Amino acid sequence: MTATVFRTIALVGHTGRMGRMLADAWRKAGLIVTGLESLPETTLDVKALSAADLVVLAVPVSALCEVMGRIGNLLRPEQPLMD
């Protein structure tokens, strides 16, 4: 089995407590983290989201379904999504 290496992470909901903690830790580990608001709002957000090796949702549980519904069609079929 080969390990998957993630170099770029799109972090949706990066301004909350959990999002900030994750972003800081991953950046210290040398990963490239692009912070996005709860929903991608600009063309750059959409590009960062679809180009990331990993997409992480750091949003309240009550917002998960809405966020997943809004970003689902922007993800590549093989792109991992984590909450």
N, CA, C and O atoms as a GROMACS GRO file, in nm:
protein
  332
    1MET      N    1   0.084  -0.117   0.000
    1MET     CA    2   0.000   0.000   0.000
    1MET      C    3   0.089   0.124   0.000
    1MET      O    4   0.186   0.131   0.076
    2THR      N    5   0.057   0.221  -0.085
    2THR     CA    6   0.135   0.344  -0.091
    2THR      C    7   0.064   0.454  -0.014
    2THR      O    8  -0.058   0.463  -0.012
    3ALA      N    9   0.144   0.536   0.049
    3ALA     CA   10   0.089   0.648   0.126
    3ALA      C   11   0.055   0.763   0.033
    3ALA      O   12   0.127   0.789  -0.064
    4THR      N   13  -0.054   0.830   0.063
    4THR     CA   14  -0.091   0.949  -0.011
    4THR      C   15  -0.031   1.070   0.060
    4THR      O   16  -0.043   1.084   0.181
    5VAL      N   17   0.034   1.155  -0.016
    5VAL     CA   18   0.096   1.274   0.041
    5VAL      C   19   0.013   1.396   0.000
    5VAL      O   20  -0.010   1.420  -0.119
    6PHE      N   21  -0.030   1.470   0.098
    6PHE     CA   22  -0.104   1.593   0.074
    6PHE      C   23  -0.010   1.710   0.093
    6PHE      O   24   0.049   1.725   0.200
    7ARG      N   25   0.007   1.793  -0.008
    7ARG     CA   26   0.090   1.912   0.002
    7ARG      C   27   0.006   2.038   0.013
    7ARG      O   28   0.045   2.134   0.079
    8THR      N   29  -0.111   2.038  -0.052
    8THR     CA   30  -0.197   2.156  -0.049
    8THR      C   31  -0.332   2.120   0.011
    8THR      O   32  -0.391   2.017  -0.021
    9ILE      N   33  -0.378   2.206   0.100
    9ILE     CA   34  -0.505   2.183   0.169
    9ILE      C   35  -0.592   2.306   0.154
    9ILE      O   36  -0.548   2.418   0.179
   10ALA      N   37  -0.716   2.285   0.112
   10ALA     CA   38  -0.816   2.392   0.113
   10ALA      C   39  -0.896   2.375   0.242
   10ALA      O   40  -0.962   2.273   0.263
   11LEU      N   41  -0.890   2.474   0.327
   11LEU     CA   42  -0.955   2.469   0.457
   11LEU      C   43  -1.075   2.561   0.457
   11LEU      O   44  -1.062   2.683   0.462
   12VAL      N   45  -1.192   2.502   0.451
   12VAL     CA   46  -1.317   2.578   0.447
   12VAL      C   47  -1.360   2.605   0.592
   12VAL      O   48  -1.378   2.512   0.671
   13GLY      N   49  -1.376   2.731   0.624
   13GLY     CA   50  -1.410   2.770   0.761
   13GLY      C   51  -1.285   2.794   0.844
   13GLY      O   52  -1.280   2.756   0.960
   14HIS      N   53  -1.186   2.856   0.784
   14HIS     CA   54  -1.055   2.873   0.847
   14HIS      C   55  -1.050   2.976   0.958
   14HIS      O   56  -0.950   2.983   1.029
   15THR      N   57  -1.154   3.055   0.977
   15THR     CA   58  -1.148   3.161   1.077
   15THR      C   59  -1.199   3.120   1.215
   15THR      O   60  -1.183   3.194   1.312
   16GLY      N   61  -1.260   3.004   1.224
   16GLY     CA   62  -1.307   2.956   1.354
   16GLY      C   63  -1.193   2.899   1.437
   16GLY      O   64  -1.080   2.889   1.388
   17ARG      N   65  -1.221   2.864   1.559
   17ARG     CA   66  -1.118   2.813   1.650
   17ARG      C   67  -1.051   2.687   1.594
   17ARG      O   68  -0.928   2.679   1.591
   18MET      N   69  -1.130   2.590   1.549
   18MET     CA   70  -1.074   2.467   1.496
   18MET      C   71  -0.997   2.494   1.366
   18MET      O   72  -0.888   2.440   1.347
   19GLY      N   73  -1.052   2.575   1.279
   19GLY     CA   74  -0.987   2.607   1.153
   19GLY      C   75  -0.852   2.675   1.173
   19GLY      O   76  -0.755   2.641   1.105
   20ARG      N   77  -0.846   2.769   1.265
   20ARG     CA   78  -0.720   2.838   1.293
   20ARG      C   79  -0.616   2.741   1.349
   20ARG      O   80  -0.499   2.746   1.311
   21MET      N   81  -0.659   2.653   1.439
   21MET     CA   82  -0.568   2.557   1.498
   21MET      C   83  -0.510   2.462   1.392
   21MET      O   84  -0.390   2.438   1.387
   22LEU      N   85  -0.598   2.410   1.306
   22LEU     CA   86  -0.554   2.320   1.200
   22LEU      C   87  -0.460   2.392   1.103
   22LEU      O   88  -0.354   2.339   1.068
   23ALA      N   89  -0.498   2.511   1.060
   23ALA     CA   90  -0.416   2.586   0.965
   23ALA      C   91  -0.277   2.613   1.023
   23ALA      O   92  -0.177   2.596   0.953
   24ASP      N   93  -0.270   2.655   1.147
   24ASP     CA   94  -0.140   2.682   1.210
   24ASP      C   95  -0.053   2.556   1.215
   24ASP      O   96   0.065   2.561   1.181
   25ALA      N   97  -0.112   2.446   1.256
   25ALA     CA   98  -0.036   2.320   1.268
   25ALA      C   99   0.013   2.273   1.132
   25ALA      O  100   0.129   2.233   1.118
   26TRP      N  101  -0.073   2.278   1.031
   26TRP     CA  102  -0.033   2.231   0.899
   26TRP      C  103   0.071   2.322   0.836
   26TRP      O  104   0.163   2.275   0.769
   27ARG      N  105   0.058   2.451   0.856
   27ARG     CA  106   0.158   2.543   0.802
   27ARG      C  107   0.294   2.521   0.869
   27ARG      O  108   0.398   2.525   0.803
   28LYS      N  109   0.293   2.498   1.000
   28LYS     CA  110   0.418   2.469   1.071
   28LYS      C  111   0.482   2.341   1.020
   28LYS      O  112   0.604   2.326   1.024
   29ALA      N  113   0.400   2.249   0.972
   29ALA     CA  114   0.450   2.122   0.917
   29ALA      C  115   0.496   2.138   0.772
   29ALA      O  116   0.543   2.042   0.711
   30GLY      N  117   0.482   2.259   0.716
   30GLY     CA  118   0.530   2.285   0.581
   30GLY      C  119   0.427   2.266   0.471
   30GLY      O  120   0.462   2.270   0.353
   31LEU      N  121   0.302   2.245   0.509
   31LEU     CA  122   0.197   2.229   0.408
   31LEU      C  123   0.146   2.365   0.362
   31LEU      O  124   0.158   2.465   0.434
   32ILE      N  125   0.090   2.368   0.244
   32ILE     CA  126   0.033   2.490   0.188
   32ILE      C  127  -0.116   2.487   0.218
   32ILE      O  128  -0.189   2.400   0.168
   33VAL      N  129  -0.162   2.581   0.298
   33VAL     CA  130  -0.302   2.586   0.339
   33VAL      C  131  -0.366   2.711   0.282
   33VAL      O  132  -0.319   2.823   0.303
   34THR      N  133  -0.475   2.691   0.209
   34THR     CA  134  -0.554   2.803   0.159
   34THR      C  135  -0.681   2.809   0.242
   34THR      O  136  -0.761   2.716   0.241
   35GLY      N  137  -0.699   2.920   0.312
   35GLY     CA  138  -0.818   2.937   0.395
   35GLY      C  139  -0.932   2.997   0.314
   35GLY      O  140  -0.914   3.096   0.243
   36LEU      N  141  -1.047   2.935   0.326
   36LEU     CA  142  -1.167   2.982   0.257
   36LEU      C  143  -1.276   3.008   0.359
   36LEU      O  144  -1.280   2.945   0.465
   37GLU      N  145  -1.364   3.102   0.328
   37GLU     CA  146  -1.479   3.124   0.414
   37GLU      C  147  -1.570   3.002   0.406
   37GLU      O  148  -1.536   2.904   0.340
   38SER      N  149  -1.681   3.005   0.472
   38SER     CA  150  -1.770   2.889   0.476
   38SER      C  151  -1.810   2.841   0.338
   38SER      O  152  -1.826   2.721   0.316
   39LEU      N  153  -1.828   2.934   0.245
   39LEU     CA  154  -1.862   2.896   0.108
   39LEU      C  155  -1.769   2.972   0.014
   39LEU      O  156  -1.743   3.090   0.035
   40PRO      N  157  -1.720   2.906  -0.091
   40PRO     CA  158  -1.633   2.976  -0.186
   40PRO      C  159  -1.707   3.094  -0.248
   40PRO      O  160  -1.818   3.078  -0.300
   41GLU      N  161  -1.645   3.212  -0.244
   41GLU     CA  162  -1.713   3.331  -0.292
   41GLU      C  163  -1.652   3.391  -0.417
   41GLU      O  164  -1.718   3.466  -0.488
   42THR      N  165  -1.527   3.360  -0.445
   42THR     CA  166  -1.460   3.420  -0.560
   42THR      C  167  -1.405   3.313  -0.653
   42THR      O  168  -1.401   3.195  -0.617
   43THR      N  169  -1.365   3.354  -0.771
   43THR     CA  170  -1.304   3.261  -0.866
   43THR      C  171  -1.177   3.202  -0.807
   43THR      O  172  -1.148   3.084  -0.829
   44LEU      N  173  -1.101   3.282  -0.733
   44LEU     CA  174  -0.979   3.230  -0.670
   44LEU      C  175  -1.012   3.124  -0.566
   44LEU      O  176  -0.940   3.024  -0.556
   45ASP      N  177  -1.120   3.143  -0.490
   45ASP     CA  178  -1.162   3.042  -0.394
   45ASP      C  179  -1.196   2.911  -0.464
   45ASP      O  180  -1.156   2.803  -0.420
   46VAL      N  181  -1.270   2.921  -0.574
   46VAL     CA  182  -1.310   2.801  -0.649
   46VAL      C  183  -1.188   2.730  -0.703
   46VAL      O  184  -1.180   2.607  -0.697
   47LYS      N  185  -1.093   2.805  -0.756
   47LYS     CA  186  -0.970   2.745  -0.810
   47LYS      C  187  -0.890   2.677  -0.699
   47LYS      O  188  -0.842   2.565  -0.718
   48ALA      N  189  -0.876   2.743  -0.586
   48ALA     CA  190  -0.801   2.685  -0.474
   48ALA      C  191  -0.868   2.558  -0.424
   48ALA      O  192  -0.801   2.460  -0.391
   49LEU      N  193  -0.999   2.561  -0.417
   49LEU     CA  194  -1.074   2.445  -0.370
   49LEU      C  195  -1.055   2.327  -0.463
   49LEU      O  196  -1.027   2.216  -0.418
   50SER      N  197  -1.071   2.349  -0.592
   50SER     CA  198  -1.063   2.238  -0.686
   50SER      C  199  -0.920   2.191  -0.711
   50SER      O  200  -0.900   2.079  -0.757
   51ALA      N  201  -0.820   2.275  -0.680
   51ALA     CA  202  -0.680   2.237  -0.703
   51ALA      C  203  -0.616   2.169  -0.582
   51ALA      O  204  -0.511   2.107  -0.596
   52ALA      N  205  -0.676   2.180  -0.465
   52ALA     CA  206  -0.614   2.127  -0.343
   52ALA      C  207  -0.605   1.975  -0.345
   52ALA      O  208  -0.689   1.907  -0.404
   53ASP      N  209  -0.501   1.925  -0.280
   53ASP     CA  210  -0.487   1.780  -0.266
   53ASP      C  211  -0.590   1.724  -0.168
   53ASP      O  212  -0.632   1.609  -0.180
   54LEU      N  213  -0.630   1.806  -0.072
   54LEU     CA  214  -0.724   1.766   0.032
   54LEU      C  215  -0.813   1.886   0.064
   54LEU      O  216  -0.765   1.999   0.072
   55VAL      N  217  -0.942   1.861   0.083
   55VAL     CA  218  -1.035   1.965   0.125
   55VAL      C  219  -1.083   1.930   0.265
   55VAL      O  220  -1.128   1.819   0.290
   56VAL      N  221  -1.072   2.026   0.356
   56VAL     CA  222  -1.113   2.005   0.495
   56VAL      C  223  -1.222   2.105   0.530
   56VAL      O  224  -1.208   2.224   0.505
   57LEU      N  225  -1.330   2.054   0.587
   57LEU     CA  226  -1.440   2.140   0.632
   57LEU      C  227  -1.426   2.161   0.782
   57LEU      O  228  -1.432   2.066   0.860
   58ALA      N  229  -1.408   2.285   0.823
   58ALA     CA  230  -1.400   2.321   0.964
   58ALA      C  231  -1.513   2.418   0.993
   58ALA      O  232  -1.491   2.532   1.035
   59VAL      N  233  -1.633   2.371   0.969
   59VAL     CA  234  -1.753   2.453   0.988
   59VAL      C  235  -1.840   2.386   1.094
   59VAL      O  236  -1.824   2.267   1.122
   60PRO      N  237  -1.933   2.461   1.153
   60PRO     CA  238  -2.024   2.399   1.250
   60PRO      C  239  -2.102   2.284   1.187
   60PRO      O  240  -2.133   2.285   1.068
   61VAL      N  241  -2.131   2.185   1.269
   61VAL     CA  242  -2.206   2.068   1.221
   61VAL      C  243  -2.336   2.111   1.154
   61VAL      O  244  -2.377   2.051   1.054
   62SER      N  245  -2.399   2.212   1.206
   62SER     CA  246  -2.526   2.258   1.148
   62SER      C  247  -2.510   2.313   1.007
   62SER      O  248  -2.609   2.325   0.935
   63ALA      N  249  -2.388   2.347   0.965
   63ALA     CA  250  -2.365   2.402   0.832
   63ALA      C  251  -2.307   2.300   0.735
   63ALA      O  252  -2.294   2.330   0.616
   64LEU      N  253  -2.271   2.180   0.783
   64LEU     CA  254  -2.204   2.082   0.697
   64LEU      C  255  -2.283   2.048   0.571
   64LEU      O  256  -2.227   2.051   0.461
   65CYS      N  257  -2.409   2.018   0.584
   65CYS     CA  258  -2.488   1.978   0.466
   65CYS      C  259  -2.494   2.089   0.363
   65CYS      O  260  -2.479   2.064   0.243
   66GLU      N  261  -2.516   2.212   0.408
   66GLU     CA  262  -2.522   2.323   0.314
   66GLU      C  263  -2.388   2.344   0.243
   66GLU      O  264  -2.384   2.362   0.121
   67VAL      N  265  -2.279   2.341   0.320
   67VAL     CA  266  -2.147   2.362   0.260
   67VAL      C  267  -2.114   2.249   0.162
   67VAL      O  268  -2.068   2.276   0.052
   68MET      N  269  -2.138   2.125   0.201
   68MET     CA  270  -2.110   2.013   0.110
   68MET      C  271  -2.194   2.022  -0.016
   68MET      O  272  -2.147   1.991  -0.125
   69GLY      N  273  -2.319   2.064  -0.002
   69GLY     CA  274  -2.405   2.080  -0.119
   69GLY      C  275  -2.355   2.188  -0.214
   69GLY      O  276  -2.371   2.176  -0.335
   70ARG      N  277  -2.294   2.292  -0.158
   70ARG     CA  278  -2.247   2.403  -0.241
   70ARG      C  279  -2.111   2.375  -0.305
   70ARG      O  280  -2.082   2.428  -0.413
   71ILE      N  281  -2.027   2.294  -0.241
   71ILE     CA  282  -1.894   2.271  -0.297
   71ILE      C  283  -1.880   2.138  -0.368
   71ILE      O  284  -1.782   2.117  -0.440
   72GLY      N  285  -1.975   2.048  -0.350
   72GLY     CA  286  -1.963   1.912  -0.406
   72GLY      C  287  -1.931   1.908  -0.554
   72GLY      O  288  -1.849   1.827  -0.597
   73ASN      N  289  -1.994   1.994  -0.632
   73ASN     CA  290  -1.970   1.992  -0.776
   73ASN      C  291  -1.838   2.059  -0.816
   73ASN      O  292  -1.801   2.056  -0.933
   74LEU      N  293  -1.768   2.119  -0.719
   74LEU     CA  294  -1.639   2.182  -0.748
   74LEU      C  295  -1.522   2.087  -0.725
   74LEU      O  296  -1.409   2.115  -0.766
   75LEU      N  297  -1.548   1.975  -0.659
   75LEU     CA  298  -1.442   1.881  -0.625
   75LEU      C  299  -1.418   1.781  -0.738
   75LEU      O  300  -1.510   1.745  -0.812
   76ARG      N  301  -1.293   1.737  -0.748
   76ARG     CA  302  -1.259   1.631  -0.842
   76ARG      C  303  -1.307   1.497  -0.784
   76ARG      O  304  -1.312   1.483  -0.662
   77PRO      N  305  -1.342   1.400  -0.868
   77PRO     CA  306  -1.393   1.272  -0.817
   77PRO      C  307  -1.296   1.203  -0.720
   77PRO      O  308  -1.340   1.137  -0.627
   78GLU      N  309  -1.167   1.217  -0.741
   78GLU     CA  310  -1.068   1.149  -0.657
   78GLU      C  311  -1.020   1.234  -0.539
   78GLU      O  312  -0.935   1.190  -0.462
   79GLN      N  313  -1.073   1.354  -0.526
   79GLN     CA  314  -1.027   1.448  -0.424
   79GLN      C  315  -1.086   1.417  -0.287
   79GLN      O  316  -1.208   1.414  -0.271
   80PRO      N  317  -1.000   1.392  -0.188
   80PRO     CA  318  -1.052   1.362  -0.053
   80PRO      C  319  -1.116   1.484   0.013
   80PRO      O  320  -1.071   1.597  -0.003
   81LEU      N  321  -1.222   1.456   0.086
   81LEU     CA  322  -1.294   1.558   0.163
   81LEU      C  323  -1.302   1.509   0.306
   81LEU      O  324  -1.342   1.395   0.331
   82MET      N  325  -1.264   1.595   0.400
   82MET     CA  326  -1.261   1.558   0.541
   82MET      C  327  -1.336   1.664   0.621
   82MET      O  328  -1.328   1.783   0.590
   83ASP      N  329  -1.407   1.621   0.722
   83ASP     CA  330  -1.469   1.719   0.812
   83ASP      C  331  -1.421   1.697   0.954
   83ASP      O  332  -1.462   1.770   1.044
   0.00000   0.00000   0.00000
